[in-house]
Amino acid sequence: MEQFISKILEKITNTKPGIICAAGFFAVALLLCIFGFWKTLFIITFTVVGFFVGAFAFSDFSKFKKFLDRILPPGRFR
């Protein structure tokens, strides 16, 4: 999986920024045509929130474990 992601990131870094932006805006345009404005905004919002939560959670596993301990205190099931 890491090799796959590294290959994708390598292709993206070697691609011109104009092509990347064009592809991104094309994807947004398709979403708007298929789902409409509010549903597209909902999808984009949750995608961005998911990205930041994932970046926070997997940047340091000890932070994530402390966060889980606050929500689900260790005890009977862990």
DRENTORKOL-3810 file (N, C-alpha, C; in nm, 4 decimals):
REM DRENTORKOL-3810
@n.u->0.0823; n.v->-0.1195; n.w->0.0000; ca.u->0.0000; ca.v->0.0000; ca.w->0.0000; c.u->0.0866; c.v->0.1258; c.w->0.0000
@n.u->0.1938; n.v->0.1232; n.w->0.0787; ca.u->0.2817; ca.v->0.2401; ca.w->0.0847; c.u->0.3509; c.v->0.2644; c.w->-0.0482
@n.u->0.3849; n.v->0.1560; n.w->-0.1181; ca.u->0.4476; ca.v->0.1717; ca.w->-0.2492; c.u->0.3502; c.v->0.2346; c.w->-0.3476
@n.u->0.2246; n.v->0.1939; n.w->-0.3393; ca.u->0.1212; ca.v->0.2489; ca.w->-0.4275; c.u->0.1043; c.v->0.3984; c.w->-0.4032
@n.u->0.0968; n.v->0.4367; n.w->-0.2766; ca.u->0.0804; ca.v->0.5781; ca.w->-0.2423; c.u->0.2039; c.v->0.6582; c.w->-0.2819
@n.u->0.3222; n.v->0.6006; n.w->-0.2612; ca.u->0.4437; ca.v->0.6732; ca.w->-0.2989; c.u->0.4524; c.v->0.6917; c.w->-0.4503
@n.u->0.4062; n.v->0.5939; n.w->-0.5280; ca.u->0.4041; ca.v->0.6086; ca.w->-0.6733; c.u->0.3077; c.v->0.7188; c.w->-0.7161
@n.u->0.1927; n.v->0.7247; n.w->-0.6516; ca.u->0.0946; ca.v->0.8294; ca.w->-0.6841; c.u->0.1504; c.v->0.9661; c.w->-0.6487
@n.u->0.2097; n.v->0.9783; n.w->-0.5312; ca.u->0.2673; ca.v->1.1067; ca.w->-0.4907; c.u->0.3818; c.v->1.1482; c.w->-0.5826
@n.u->0.4597; n.v->1.0512; n.w->-0.6290; ca.u->0.5681; ca.v->1.0814; ca.w->-0.7212; c.u->0.5135; c.v->1.1331; c.w->-0.8539
@n.u->0.4058; n.v->1.0715; n.w->-0.9025; ca.u->0.3449; ca.v->1.1183; ca.w->-1.0277; c.u->0.2863; c.v->1.2583; c.w->-1.0109
@n.u->0.2265; n.v->1.2838; n.w->-0.8943; ca.u->0.1671; ca.v->1.4159; ca.w->-0.8705; c.u->0.2752; c.v->1.5228; c.w->-0.8635
@n.u->0.3877; n.v->1.4933; n.w->-0.7978; ca.u->0.4930; ca.v->1.5938; ca.w->-0.7866; c.u->0.5600; c.v->1.6212; c.w->-0.9207
@n.u->0.5568; n.v->1.5244; n.w->-1.0112; ca.u->0.6163; ca.v->1.5434; ca.w->-1.1427; c.u->0.5187; c.v->1.6016; c.w->-1.2441
@n.u->0.3940; n.v->1.6248; n.w->-1.2032; ca.u->0.2924; ca.v->1.6774; ca.w->-1.2931; c.u->0.2833; c.v->1.8285; c.w->-1.2766
@n.u->0.2494; n.v->1.8956; n.w->-1.3842; ca.u->0.2352; ca.v->2.0410; ca.w->-1.3790; c.u->0.1158; c.v->2.0784; c.w->-1.2914
@n.u->0.1274; n.v->2.1879; n.w->-1.2157; ca.u->0.0178; ca.v->2.2296; ca.w->-1.1273; c.u->-0.1119; c.v->2.2590; c.w->-1.2021
@n.u->-0.1021; n.v->2.3056; n.w->-1.3245; ca.u->-0.2225; ca.v->2.3350; ca.w->-1.4020; c.u->-0.3063; c.v->2.2111; c.w->-1.4280
@n.u->-0.2388; n.v->2.1011; n.w->-1.4546; ca.u->-0.3104; ca.v->1.9757; ca.w->-1.4797; c.u->-0.3771; c.v->1.9257; c.w->-1.3522
@n.u->-0.3092; n.v->1.9385; n.w->-1.2396; ca.u->-0.3656; ca.v->1.8943; ca.w->-1.1118; c.u->-0.4892; c.v->1.9768; c.w->-1.0770
@n.u->-0.4812; n.v->2.1088; n.w->-1.0928; ca.u->-0.5951; ca.v->2.1953; ca.w->-1.0638; c.u->-0.7095; c.v->2.1685; c.w->-1.1601
@n.u->-0.6788; n.v->2.1451; n.w->-1.2852; ca.u->-0.7834; ca.v->2.1161; ca.w->-1.3838; c.u->-0.8569; c.v->1.9877; c.w->-1.3473
@n.u->-0.7827; n.v->1.8867; n.w->-1.3049; ca.u->-0.8452; ca.v->1.7605; ca.w->-1.2653; c.u->-0.9321; c.v->1.7794; c.w->-1.1406
@n.u->-0.8831; n.v->1.8580; n.w->-1.0455; ca.u->-0.9611; ca.v->1.8842; ca.w->-0.9242; c.u->-1.0898; c.v->1.9581; c.w->-0.9537
@n.u->-1.0814; n.v->2.0629; n.w->-1.0362; ca.u->-1.2016; ca.v->2.1378; ca.w->-1.0697; c.u->-1.2971; c.v->2.0568; c.w->-1.1567
@n.u->-1.2434; n.v->1.9685; n.w->-1.2397; ca.u->-1.3285; ca.v->1.8798; ca.w->-1.3183; c.u->-1.4069; c.v->1.7867; c.w->-1.2268
@n.u->-1.3400; n.v->1.7340; n.w->-1.1238; ca.u->-1.4079; ca.v->1.6468; ca.w->-1.0283; c.u->-1.5174; c.v->1.7223; c.w->-0.9540
@n.u->-1.4892; n.v->1.8462; n.w->-0.9141; ca.u->-1.5911; ca.v->1.9276; ca.w->-0.8456; c.u->-1.7077; c.v->1.9566; c.w->-0.9399
@n.u->-1.6784; n.v->1.9852; n.w->-1.0662; ca.u->-1.7847; ca.v->2.0119; ca.w->-1.1635; c.u->-1.8721; c.v->1.8891; c.w->-1.1832
@n.u->-1.8104; n.v->1.7711; n.w->-1.1892; ca.u->-1.8900; ca.v->1.6490; ca.w->-1.2009; c.u->-1.9795; c.v->1.6284; c.w->-1.0791
@n.u->-1.9230; n.v->1.6519; n.w->-0.9610; ca.u->-2.0035; ca.v->1.6391; ca.w->-0.8393; c.u->-2.1213; c.v->1.7352; c.w->-0.8413
@n.u->-2.0973; n.v->1.8591; n.w->-0.8850; ca.u->-2.2050; ca.v->1.9570; ca.w->-0.8918; c.u->-2.3128; c.v->1.9141; c.w->-0.9905
@n.u->-2.2730; n.v->1.8607; n.w->-1.1036; ca.u->-2.3711; ca.v->1.8177; ca.w->-1.2037; c.u->-2.4501; c.v->1.6959; c.w->-1.1569
@n.u->-2.3838; n.v->1.6058; n.w->-1.0875; ca.u->-2.4502; ca.v->1.4827; ca.w->-1.0461; c.u->-2.5348; c.v->1.5030; c.w->-0.9210
@n.u->-2.4804; n.v->1.5683; n.w->-0.8188; ca.u->-2.5472; ca.v->1.5757; ca.w->-0.6898; c.u->-2.6124; c.v->1.7097; c.w->-0.6592
@n.u->-2.5668; n.v->1.8167; n.w->-0.7175; ca.u->-2.6177; ca.v->1.9488; ca.w->-0.6834; c.u->-2.5245; c.v->2.0190; c.w->-0.5859
@n.u->-2.5548; n.v->2.1468; n.w->-0.5597; ca.u->-2.4649; ca.v->2.2307; ca.w->-0.4812; c.u->-2.4524; c.v->2.1848; c.w->-0.3367
@n.u->-2.5646; n.v->2.1675; n.w->-0.2656; ca.u->-2.5595; ca.v->2.1395; ca.w->-0.1222; c.u->-2.5017; c.v->2.0027; c.w->-0.0918
@n.u->-2.5349; n.v->1.9029; n.w->-0.1717; ca.u->-2.4786; ca.v->1.7699; ca.w->-0.1492; c.u->-2.3290; c.v->1.7682; c.w->-0.1797
@n.u->-2.2889; n.v->1.8420; n.w->-0.2829; ca.u->-2.1463; ca.v->1.8520; ca.w->-0.3142; c.u->-2.0723; c.v->1.9231; c.w->-0.2022
@n.u->-2.1291; n.v->2.0306; n.w->-0.1500; ca.u->-2.0679; ca.v->2.1017; ca.w->-0.0381; c.u->-2.0556; c.v->2.0104; c.w->0.0834
@n.u->-2.1561; n.v->1.9292; n.w->0.1087; ca.u->-2.1536; ca.v->1.8322; ca.w->0.2179; c.u->-2.0398; c.v->1.7315; c.w->0.1984
@n.u->-2.0259; n.v->1.6787; n.w->0.0780; ca.u->-1.9212; ca.v->1.5805; ca.w->0.0481; c.u->-1.7828; c.v->1.6422; c.w->0.0653
@n.u->-1.7640; n.v->1.7619; n.w->0.0122; ca.u->-1.6337; ca.v->1.8285; ca.w->0.0211; c.u->-1.6003; c.v->1.8625; c.w->0.1656
@n.u->-1.6981; n.v->1.9102; n.w->0.2425; ca.u->-1.6756; ca.v->1.9447; ca.w->0.3829; c.u->-1.6314; c.v->1.8227; c.w->0.4623
@n.u->-1.7024; n.v->1.7120; n.w->0.4470; ca.u->-1.6656; ca.v->1.5932; ca.w->0.5224; c.u->-1.5336; c.v->1.5340; c.w->0.4750
@n.u->-1.5008; n.v->1.5502; n.w->0.3488; ca.u->-1.3711; ca.v->1.5049; ca.w->0.2995; c.u->-1.2588; c.v->1.5848; c.w->0.3633
@n.u->-1.2744; n.v->1.7163; n.w->0.3694; ca.u->-1.1709; ca.v->1.8016; ca.w->0.4297; c.u->-1.1586; c.v->1.7740; c.w->0.5796
@n.u->-1.2713; n.v->1.7606; n.w->0.6486; ca.u->-1.2684; ca.v->1.7302; ca.w->0.7916; c.u->-1.2027; c.v->1.5941; c.w->0.8148
@n.u->-1.2360; n.v->1.4962; n.w->0.7324; ca.u->-1.1743; ca.v->1.3639; ca.w->0.7437; c.u->-1.0252; c.v->1.3673; c.w->0.7219
@n.u->-0.9818; n.v->1.4500; n.w->0.6282; ca.u->-0.8381; ca.v->1.4638; ca.w->0.6037; c.u->-0.7670; c.v->1.5184; c.w->0.7263
@n.u->-0.8216; n.v->1.6252; n.w->0.7856; ca.u->-0.7557; ca.v->1.6853; ca.w->0.9007; c.u->-0.7624; c.v->1.5951; c.w->1.0238
@n.u->-0.8720; n.v->1.5249; n.w->1.0434; ca.u->-0.8803; ca.v->1.4314; ca.w->1.1556; c.u->-0.7814; c.v->1.3177; c.w->1.1350
@n.u->-0.7715; n.v->1.2668; n.w->1.0128; ca.u->-0.6756; ca.v->1.1606; ca.w->0.9844; c.u->-0.5324; c.v->1.2071; c.w->1.0008
@n.u->-0.5041; n.v->1.3291; n.w->0.9575; ca.u->-0.3689; ca.v->1.3824; ca.w->0.9727; c.u->-0.3342; c.v->1.3996; c.w->1.1202
@n.u->-0.4315; n.v->1.4412; n.w->1.2008; ca.u->-0.4089; ca.v->1.4561; ca.w->1.3443; c.u->-0.3922; c.v->1.3197; c.w->1.4107
@n.u->-0.4774; n.v->1.2248; n.w->1.3740; ca.u->-0.4782; ca.v->1.0957; ca.w->1.4409; c.u->-0.3538; c.v->1.0137; c.w->1.4095
@n.u->-0.3069; n.v->1.0192; n.w->1.2882; ca.u->-0.1959; ca.v->0.9337; ca.w->1.2500; c.u->-0.0611; c.v->1.0043; c.w->1.2514
@n.u->-0.0589; n.v->1.1328; n.w->1.2895; ca.u->0.0693; ca.v->1.2014; ca.w->1.2988; c.u->0.1475; c.v->1.1532; c.w->1.4206
@n.u->0.0783; n.v->1.1278; n.w->1.5294; ca.u->0.1425; ca.v->1.0779; ca.w->1.6507; c.u->0.0462; c.v->0.9805; c.w->1.7171
@n.u->0.0821; n.v->0.8532; n.w->1.7204; ca.u->-0.0090; ca.v->0.7514; ca.w->1.7714; c.u->-0.0383; c.v->0.7703; c.w->1.9196
@n.u->0.0551; n.v->0.8282; n.w->1.9952; ca.u->0.0303; ca.v->0.8472; ca.w->2.1384; c.u->-0.0817; c.v->0.9489; c.w->2.1610
@n.u->-0.0897; n.v->1.0529; n.w->2.0762; ca.u->-0.2007; ca.v->1.1485; ca.w->2.0864; c.u->-0.3334; c.v->1.0779; c.w->2.0606
@n.u->-0.3338; n.v->0.9926; n.w->1.9595; ca.u->-0.4559; ca.v->0.9207; ca.w->1.9246; c.u->-0.4978; c.v->0.8277; c.w->2.0382
@n.u->-0.4009; n.v->0.7614; n.w->2.1001; ca.u->-0.4325; ca.v->0.6715; ca.w->2.2106; c.u->-0.4865; c.v->0.7494; c.w->2.3308
@n.u->-0.4285; n.v->0.8658; n.w->2.3607; ca.u->-0.4797; ca.v->0.9488; ca.w->2.4701; c.u->-0.6220; c.v->0.9960; c.w->2.4408
@n.u->-0.6467; n.v->1.0320; n.w->2.3149; ca.u->-0.7806; ca.v->1.0738; ca.w->2.2745; c.u->-0.8811; c.v->0.9596; c.w->2.2933
@n.u->-0.8425; n.v->0.8389; n.w->2.2541; ca.u->-0.9307; ca.v->0.7240; ca.w->2.2735; c.u->-0.9513; c.v->0.6935; c.w->2.4209
@n.u->-0.8494; n.v->0.7114; n.w->2.5014; ca.u->-0.8624; ca.v->0.6871; ca.w->2.6446; c.u->-0.9595; c.v->0.7853; c.w->2.7099
@n.u->-0.9662; n.v->0.9071; n.w->2.6571; ca.u->-1.0636; ca.v->1.0031; ca.w->2.7104; c.u->-1.2060; c.v->0.9647; c.w->2.6712
@n.u->-1.2226; n.v->0.9163; n.w->2.5489; ca.u->-1.3564; ca.v->0.8801; ca.w->2.5023; c.u->-1.3987; c.v->0.7441; c.w->2.5574
@n.u->-1.3110; n.v->0.6458; n.w->2.5432; ca.u->-1.3373; ca.v->0.5099; ca.w->2.5894; c.u->-1.2336; c.v->0.4749; c.w->2.6947
@n.u->-1.2621; n.v->0.5018; n.w->2.8232; ca.u->-1.1614; ca.v->0.4769; ca.w->2.9253; c.u->-1.1237; c.v->0.3296; c.w->2.9317
@n.u->-0.9957; n.v->0.3011; n.w->2.9515; ca.u->-0.9540; ca.v->0.1606; ca.w->2.9587; c.u->-1.0178; c.v->0.0931; c.w->3.0786
@n.u->-1.0526; n.v->-0.0290; n.w->3.0614; ca.u->-1.1169; ca.v->-0.0989; ca.w->3.1711; c.u->-1.1570; c.v->-0.2382; c.w->3.1284
@n.u->-1.2845; n.v->-0.2601; n.w->3.1271; ca.u->-1.3389; ca.v->-0.3941; ca.w->3.1068; c.u->-1.3101; c.v->-0.4500; c.w->2.9663
@n.u->-1.3172; n.v->-0.3677; n.w->2.8655; ca.u->-1.3064; ca.v->-0.4178; ca.w->2.7288; c.u->-1.1669; c.v->-0.4031; c.w->2.6687
@n.u->-1.0785; n.v->-0.3229; n.w->2.7307; ca.u->-0.9443; ca.v->-0.3063; ca.w->2.6755; c.u->-0.8431; c.v->-0.3423; c.w->2.7803
END
